[in-house]
Amino acid sequence: MARRPLPRILSNGGAQLARTRELARTAADSATDVLHPLITITRGLRRLAAAGRRKWAETPKDKRGHLLFLVASVVLAVALAPYGPLLAAVALMAAAAWQGRDRTPPASEGPDEAQTQRLQSLYEALVPFFSVAEDPAPLYAHGGDWEKTFPEYEFDGAGRISHLVVGYPAYFPDSEPEARARVEHLLTAKAGRDREYHFMWDEEGNQLTVTVLAPLPTDIAAQRFVTAPGETVLGFTDASEVQRTLPLVHGEERRDMPPVVWRTGIRSTEPHLLVTGQPGSGTSTLLRSVALQALQYGDVLVVEGGGTGEYACLIGRDGVLAVECALTGALASLEWAATETERRLIAVNRARQAGHPAPDDTKRPLWILLDRPAALALVAAADGHKDPQSLLQVPLRHGRAANVTVVVAEQFDSLDALSDPVRRHTRARVVLGPTTREQLTTILGAPPHTTPVAHVPAGRGYARLGTGPVLRLQVPATPDPYDDATSDAHRQAVLDLLPPRTSPADAKPDPVPAAPEPEPVPAEAAAVAESS
């Protein structure tokens, strides 16, 4: 059957609409140019009338009669004078044109003296980095012209640089991280250390774009995020880094924010998460936020090595299998989690071999949240027990196929105590709190495109999911509702998200639900888990 051509209106309708819009825009611009004198005179007449009304309102009532007599005398004199009305009309139009003129002060054509001095000093500081002795016509030289190297620049209200485009010679090794880091460190020092900067290197065009980043909002409270099952919001980042926004509620206001979404489950490429930071940086806050989101679709097992009671609000809640702080309970819970992972793996493998879908008891996600395992490892070594991290090897290795997710939080000074399986299988990483560029590169595997600052609020840091980019991160405020220092608004926000209690908080149920003793993991089941 021959293909019919599209109607002409459908084939070139877009071009006709574009031409129509361009003609309408040209006609509007031409009409504005022609009618500009009339617009100016009308604006001036309106301003003169407003001034007359204001003068009349300011005149006392006992003197308004004298003012009316004076105005009437002037009008009569003008009417009786030769060519009086014509001259009065010309004078009125001239006054209206003067009053209706555009009073907007002209924008400055270039930087002022202080801004010029700042740009010149920055240019002089970059000379050792962007010049060599063998260059016959150096782009950077002492006493040179900064206008050739800074094609774009902007300043904020305080007179500091907010946006800058730096051109550099082609021989500069912009592909070397060390060379880039030296230039970025210099620009940060010269433009102001108390701000965060985003550096974008254009290696093809030999240009570096420096932009001052606005601080991420810290007033986002815990709430139900509009996400699909298997998606967890770790925090929020810059709008230029992600292509998605989430609707948020902040008091009576509603706004859209770009989130950092971590995808878990069978098809996840980063099924486990490692969170690290300084004390008080917000690692426990992030784990609470993850737990509240995980309880919406799955079960949660919490093991707290610090013993500070940060997760007491979860005890006895629907979907919370256990909240363990002691070493004995932690070992029992993690051993059950390893056994449950093996049981799920065997059940899924048998269902696949029989050509059936996965059993329902393997589809509900199981989350294992382990906060500060190094403290538990220290206690276990002192008491002669095995390290609880050794029980995470099965959930970490086969958790993706069994719908089991592991989240580990540890502080900077105890990262060396993490076991090798934890380091190898937690490919989603979050670093919170003040840190250096070298620490971020070591933990995340790549340097950030922004400059870390010395003082940051709680919950502020960086995130990298697998081999993705390094993103700025602000964790939503999810404090312990039982903490006296928590504000009423944040406390109520967390309490509203908690599931109902299924048992009294002071009851002593089994640490985890009993499960049948599984068979050893067969080789074919492990092979299926590795290939899925």
C-alpha positions in Angstrom: 0.0 0.0 0.0 1.5 3.4 -1.1 2.2 5.8 1.7 0.3 9.0 1.4 2.1 12.3 2.0 1.1 14.4 4.9 -1.1 17.3 4.3 0.7 20.5 3.7 -0.6 22.1 6.9 0.9 19.2 8.9 4.2 19.0 7.0 5.2 22.7 7.3 2.8 24.0 9.9 5.6 24.5 12.4 7.6 26.7 10.0 4.5 28.8 9.2 3.7 29.3 12.9 7.3 30.3 13.5 7.2 32.9 10.7 3.9 34.2 11.9 5.2 34.7 15.4 8.3 36.4 14.0 6.1 38.8 11.9 3.9 39.6 14.9 7.0 40.3 17.0 8.5 42.6 14.3 5.2 44.4 13.9 4.9 45.0 17.7 8.5 46.3 17.9 7.8 48.7 14.9 4.6 49.9 16.5 6.4 50.6 19.8 9.0 52.6 18.0 6.4 54.7 16.1 4.2 55.3 19.1 7.1 55.9 21.5 6.5 59.7 21.6 2.8 59.3 22.3 3.6 56.8 25.0 6.1 59.1 26.6 3.6 62.1 26.5 0.8 60.0 28.0 3.0 58.8 30.8 4.0 62.4 31.5 0.4 63.6 31.6 -0.4 60.9 34.0 2.5 61.9 36.3 1.4 65.6 36.0 -2.2 64.7 36.9 -0.9 62.7 39.9 1.3 65.6 41.0 -1.8 68.0 40.8 -3.9 65.7 42.9 -1.2 65.4 45.4 -0.8 69.2 45.6 -4.5 69.6 46.0 -4.6 67.0 48.8 -1.7 68.7 50.7 -3.4 72.2 50.5 -5.4 73.1 53.7 -9.1 73.4 53.2 -9.2 77.1 54.2 -6.7 77.9 51.4 -8.2 75.9 48.5 -10.4 78.8 47.5 -7.4 81.1 47.0 -5.7 78.3 45.0 -8.8 77.9 42.7 -8.9 81.7 42.2 -5.2 81.7 41.2 -5.7 78.8 38.7 -8.8 80.5 37.2 -6.9 83.8 36.8 -4.0 82.0 35.0 -6.4 80.2 32.6 -8.3 83.4 31.8 -5.0 85.3 31.1 -3.9 82.5 28.8 -7.2 82.4 27.0 -7.1 86.2 26.3 -3.5 86.4 25.3 -2.6 86.2 21.5 -1.8 82.6 20.6 -2.2 81.8 24.4 -4.0 78.4 24.1 -1.6 77.2 21.4 1.4 78.2 23.5 -0.1 76.7 26.6 -0.7 73.4 24.8 2.9 73.4 23.5 4.2 74.0 27.0 2.0 71.3 28.5 3.2 68.8 25.9 6.8 69.7 26.6 6.3 69.4 30.3 4.6 66.0 29.8 7.4 64.8 27.5 10.0 65.8 30.2 8.1 64.1 33.0 7.4 61.0 31.0 11.0 60.3 30.0 12.6 57.0 31.0 14.3 57.7 34.3 16.1 54.3 34.6 19.8 55.0 35.2 21.9 53.6 32.4 23.7 50.3 33.3 27.4 50.6 33.8 29.3 49.5 30.7 32.1 47.8 32.7 33.4 47.1 36.2 34.2 49.9 38.6 37.6 50.6 40.0 37.3 48.1 42.9 36.1 45.4 40.6 38.8 46.1 38.0 41.4 45.8 40.7 40.0 42.5 41.8 40.0 41.1 38.3 43.6 42.4 37.7 44.8 40.7 40.9 43.2 37.5 40.0 44.8 37.7 36.5 48.2 38.3 38.1 47.7 35.3 40.4 47.0 33.0 37.5 50.2 33.9 35.6 52.4 31.2 37.1 49.8 28.5 36.2 48.9 29.5 32.7 52.3 30.7 31.3 55.6 29.1 30.3 58.9 30.7 29.4 58.9 29.2 25.9 55.6 30.9 24.8 56.4 33.7 22.3 53.1 35.4 22.8 51.9 34.5 26.3 48.2 34.9 27.1 49.1 35.5 30.8 52.0 37.8 31.7 52.8 40.1 34.6 51.2 43.5 33.8 49.1 42.0 31.0 45.5 42.8 30.1 42.9 40.8 32.0 40.2 41.6 29.4 41.6 39.1 27.0 41.3 36.2 29.4 38.1 37.0 31.2 35.4 37.3 28.5 32.5 37.0 31.1 32.3 38.2 34.7 29.6 39.1 37.2 29.7 40.5 40.7 27.2 40.3 43.5 25.9 43.1 45.7 29.0 42.9 48.0 31.4 43.4 45.1 32.6 39.8 45.0 32.9 37.6 41.9 29.7 35.5 41.4 30.4 34.2 37.9 33.6 34.1 35.8 34.8 32.6 32.6 38.5 32.1 32.4 40.3 31.5 29.1 43.6 29.6 29.3 46.3 28.5 26.8 46.0 25.2 25.0 49.2 23.8 26.4 47.8 23.9 30.0 47.3 20.2 31.2 43.6 20.5 31.9 43.2 16.7 31.8 45.3 16.2 34.9 43.4 16.4 38.2 46.4 17.8 40.1 46.7 20.8 37.7 43.0 21.4 37.9 43.0 21.2 41.7 45.8 23.8 41.9 43.9 26.3 39.8 40.6 25.7 41.6 42.3 26.2 45.0 43.7 29.5 43.8 40.4 30.8 42.5 38.6 29.8 45.7 41.2 31.6 47.8 41.0 34.8 45.7 37.2 34.9 45.2 36.3 34.0 48.9 36.8 30.8 50.9 33.4 31.0 52.7 31.4 30.1 49.5 31.0 27.0 47.3 32.1 27.2 43.7 31.2 25.0 40.7 34.0 24.5 38.2 33.2 23.4 34.6 36.2 22.7 32.4 35.7 23.0 28.7 38.8 21.2 27.4 37.8 21.7 23.7 37.3 25.5 24.1 40.1 26.0 26.7 37.8 27.8 29.0 37.0 27.4 32.7 33.6 28.5 34.0 33.4 29.4 37.7 30.0 29.8 39.3 29.1 30.6 42.9 26.6 28.1 44.2 23.7 29.1 46.4 23.5 27.2 49.7 21.2 24.2 49.7 18.0 24.7 51.8 18.2 23.2 55.3 14.5 23.7 56.2 13.1 20.6 54.4 11.5 18.4 57.0 10.8 14.7 56.8 7.6 13.9 54.8 6.1 11.5 52.3 8.0 11.8 49.1 6.3 11.1 45.7 8.4 8.1 44.7 7.8 4.7 43.3 8.5 1.4 45.2 12.3 0.8 45.2 13.2 4.5 45.2 14.7 6.2 48.3 15.3 9.9 48.5 18.7 10.5 50.1 18.4 14.3 50.0 18.3 17.2 47.7 20.8 18.8 45.4 21.2 21.5 42.7 18.7 21.8 40.0 21.4 21.8 37.3 22.6 18.3 38.3 19.4 16.2 38.0 16.5 16.1 35.6 13.8 15.5 38.2 12.0 17.4 40.9 9.7 16.4 43.7 6.8 18.4 45.2 7.4 19.2 48.8 5.3 20.7 51.6 7.0 23.4 53.8 4.4 24.7 56.2 1.7 26.2 54.0 4.1 26.6 51.0 4.6 24.1 48.2 7.7 24.0 46.1 9.6 21.6 43.8 13.1 20.5 44.7 15.6 18.3 42.8 16.2 15.1 44.7 19.0 12.5 44.9 17.1 9.3 44.3 18.7 6.0 45.2 17.1 3.0 43.4 17.2 -0.4 45.2 15.8 -3.8 44.4 16.5 -6.6 41.9 17.4 -4.3 39.0 19.5 -1.9 41.0 23.2 -1.4 40.1 24.0 0.0 43.5 22.0 -2.2 45.9 23.8 -1.2 49.1 24.8 2.1 50.7 27.7 3.4 52.9 27.3 6.6 54.8 30.2 8.2 56.6 31.0 11.6 58.2 32.2 13.4 61.3 30.3 13.0 64.6 27.2 15.2 64.5 27.3 15.5 60.7 23.9 13.8 60.3 24.6 10.1 59.5 22.0 8.9 62.0 19.6 11.4 60.6 20.0 10.0 57.1 19.5 6.4 58.4 16.3 7.5 60.1 15.1 9.1 56.9 15.9 5.9 55.0 14.1 3.8 57.6 10.9 5.9 57.4 10.8 5.5 53.7 11.6 1.8 53.7 8.8 1.1 56.2 6.3 2.2 53.6 7.0 -0.9 51.4 9.2 -3.3 53.4 10.6 -4.5 56.7 13.5 -2.9 58.6 16.1 -4.4 60.9 18.2 -1.8 62.9 21.5 -2.5 64.6 22.9 0.4 66.5 26.5 0.1 67.6 26.8 3.4 69.3 24.2 2.6 71.9 22.8 6.1 72.1 19.2 5.2 71.5 18.9 7.2 68.2 16.3 4.7 66.9 14.1 4.2 70.0 11.2 5.7 68.2 11.1 2.6 65.9 10.8 0.0 68.6 7.6 -1.9 68.4 6.4 -0.3 65.1 4.7 -2.2 62.4 7.4 -3.5 59.9 10.3 -3.0 62.4 11.7 -6.5 63.0 14.1 -5.4 65.7 16.1 -2.5 67.1 19.3 -4.0 68.7 22.0 -2.1 70.6 23.6 -5.0 72.6 26.2 -7.3 71.0 24.2 -10.5 71.7 21.0 -9.1 70.1 23.0 -7.7 67.2 24.7 -11.0 66.5 21.4 -12.9 66.6 19.6 -10.4 64.4 22.4 -10.3 61.8 22.6 -14.1 61.8 18.9 -14.3 61.2 19.3 -11.8 58.3 22.0 -14.0 56.7 19.8 -17.0 57.1 16.7 -15.2 55.7 18.8 -14.1 52.7 19.8 -17.7 52.0 16.2 -18.9 52.4 14.9 -16.2 49.9 17.7 -17.0 47.5 16.9 -20.8 47.5 13.1 -20.1 47.2 13.6 -17.8 44.2 15.9 -20.3 42.5 13.5 -23.2 42.9 10.6 -21.1 41.6 12.6 -20.1 38.5 13.6 -23.7 37.9 10.0 -24.7 38.1 8.9 -21.9 35.8 6.9 -20.1 38.5 7.1 -16.5 39.7 9.0 -15.7 42.8 7.1 -16.5 46.1 5.3 -13.7 47.8 7.4 -14.0 51.0 10.5 -13.1 48.9 9.1 -10.0 47.3 8.7 -7.8 50.3 12.0 -5.8 50.7 14.1 -6.4 53.8 16.3 -3.5 55.0 19.3 -4.0 57.3 20.5 -0.7 58.8 23.8 -1.0 60.7 24.9 2.2 62.5 28.6 2.3 63.7 29.6 -1.4 63.3 33.2 -0.6 64.4 32.0 -0.1 67.9 30.3 -3.5 67.9 33.4 -5.1 66.4 35.5 -3.6 69.3 33.2 -5.1 71.9 33.0 -8.4 70.1 36.8 -8.6 70.0 37.1 -7.9 73.7 34.5 -10.6 74.6 35.9 -13.2 72.2 32.9 -13.1 69.7 33.1 -12.9 66.0 32.8 -9.6 64.2 29.2 -8.8 63.4 30.3 -7.5 60.0 31.2 -11.1 59.0 27.5 -11.9 59.1 26.9 -9.3 56.4 28.8 -11.1 53.7 25.8 -13.1 52.5 23.3 -10.1 52.5 25.9 -7.9 50.8 26.8 -10.5 48.1 23.4 -12.0 47.3 21.1 -9.3 48.7 20.1 -7.8 45.3 18.7 -11.1 44.1 16.9 -11.8 47.4 15.5 -8.2 47.7 17.7 -7.4 50.7 19.3 -4.0 51.1 22.1 -3.2 53.5 22.9 0.4 54.7 26.0 0.9 56.8 26.9 4.2 58.6 30.3 4.8 60.1 32.4 7.7 61.2 35.6 8.9 59.5 37.9 7.8 62.3 36.6 4.2 62.2 36.5 3.6 58.4 39.6 1.4 58.7 37.6 -1.0 60.9 35.1 -1.8 58.1 35.4 -5.2 56.6 36.4 -5.9 53.0 32.9 -7.1 51.9 31.4 -3.9 53.3 33.8 -1.7 51.3 33.5 -3.8 48.1 29.7 -4.1 47.9 28.6 -0.7 49.1 28.9 1.2 45.8 26.4 3.9 46.7 28.3 6.4 48.9 27.4 9.4 51.0 29.8 11.7 52.8 28.4 14.2 55.3 30.0 17.0 57.3 33.1 19.1 56.7 35.8 17.2 54.7 38.7 17.7 52.4 38.9 17.1 48.7 41.3 14.2 49.2 38.9 12.4 51.6 36.0 12.8 49.2 38.1 11.4 46.3 39.2 8.5 48.4 35.7 7.6 49.7 33.6 8.4 46.6 36.1 7.4 44.0 36.0 10.7 42.1 36.6 14.4 43.0 33.6 16.7 43.3 33.1 19.5 40.9 32.6 21.9 43.8 34.8 23.2 46.5 34.2 21.8 50.0 33.8 24.4 52.8 35.0 24.3 56.4 31.7 24.9 58.0 28.5 23.2 56.9 25.1 22.6 58.5 24.1 19.1 59.7 23.1 16.8 57.0 25.1 18.6 54.3 27.6 16.6 52.2 28.1 14.8 48.9 26.7 11.7 47.3 27.7 9.4 44.5 25.7 6.4 43.3 28.0 3.9 41.7 29.9 5.5 38.8 27.6 8.5 38.5 28.6 12.1 39.2 29.4 13.5 42.6 26.4 15.5 43.8 26.0 18.0 46.6 23.5 16.7 49.1 21.3 18.1 51.9 19.6 15.4 54.0 16.0 16.2 55.0 15.6 17.1 58.7 14.7 13.8 60.4 15.8 14.2 64.0 15.1 11.8 66.9 11.6 12.8 68.1 12.5 11.8 71.7 15.3 14.3 71.8 14.6 17.4 73.9 16.5 19.6 71.5 14.2 18.8 68.6 11.8 21.5 67.5 8.1 20.8 67.7 7.6 21.0 64.0 10.3 18.5 63.1 9.2 16.2 66.0 5.7 16.1 64.8 6.8 15.5 61.2 8.7 12.4 62.2 5.9 11.1 64.4 3.4 11.5 61.6 5.6 9.2 59.4 6.0 6.4 62.0 3.9 3.3 61.5 1.5 2.3 64.3 2.8 0.2 67.2 2.1 -3.5 67.0 3.6 -4.2 70.5 4.4 -2.1 73.6 7.7 -0.4 73.6 8.7 -2.0 76.8 7.8 -5.5 75.7 10.6 -8.0 75.0 9.6 -9.9 71.8 11.9 -12.2 69.9 14.6 -10.2 68.3 13.5 -11.3 64.8 10.8 -13.6 63.5 11.6 -17.2 63.5 12.6 -18.7 60.2 13.1 -22.3 59.1 16.6 -23.5 58.9 17.6 -23.2 55.2 19.6 -25.6 53.3 23.1 -24.5 52.2 23.1 -22.2 49.2 23.5 -24.4 46.2 26.0 -23.5 43.5 23.3 -22.9 40.9 21.5 -20.5 43.3 24.6 -18.5 43.8 25.2 -18.4 40.0 21.7 -17.1 39.5 22.2 -14.4 42.1 25.4 -13.3 40.5 24.0 -13.1 37.0 20.7 -11.4 37.9 
